């Protein structure tokens, strides 16, 4: 590839990155008018586009919300906004780290279900392909993990993001730190007192973090 072609590709990639970043920022403006608690929580994560072959999804370390611009460009507004909220609530739910489980994919599925059930309570629309096990609504991630042991083939279930505890495998310098985990736990406890802004079940969930 000639120098001019490489420069053109670089400019296109940069334009795509800025375009996608603007979409994630616009999500927060929407929440400011429709769901202030989500706008408030979103401010704790720095939107961080990542352009590297090793990262083709989205994730968070509790301080940044990482997303691949190429992946983001393939999402509808509803799917992106859902993913944005999903990653924020991974932080609130205490999913930045993972227990010593035998099956990491099954744990990710359990965490995704737990978060998505909370998003439903908050009135956030889930895409048609969002992971949710209706029979398990109200169960903890550990209970869902145990329930999934009887799933005939969990490999058929897909996740929309990279679990925060597995982020190191994709971005070696971006892994959740213990002080960040503790900070989100305190935020969850403070959030539980906002009974006028949260459904009762969500407030109780935050209180139990």
DAZI-V586518 format. One record per helix or strand of 2 or more residues. SS is the DSSP state (H for helix, E for strand). FROM is the first residue (numbers start at 1). TO is the last residue. If there is no record, write none. Layout:
BEGIN
SS:FROM:TO  SS:FROM:TO
END
This chain:
BEGIN
H:3:34  H:36:42  E:46:49  E:58:60  E:64:67  H:69:73  H:77:92  H:104:122  H:134:136  H:141:150  H:154:156  H:164:169  H:178:191  H:200:207
END
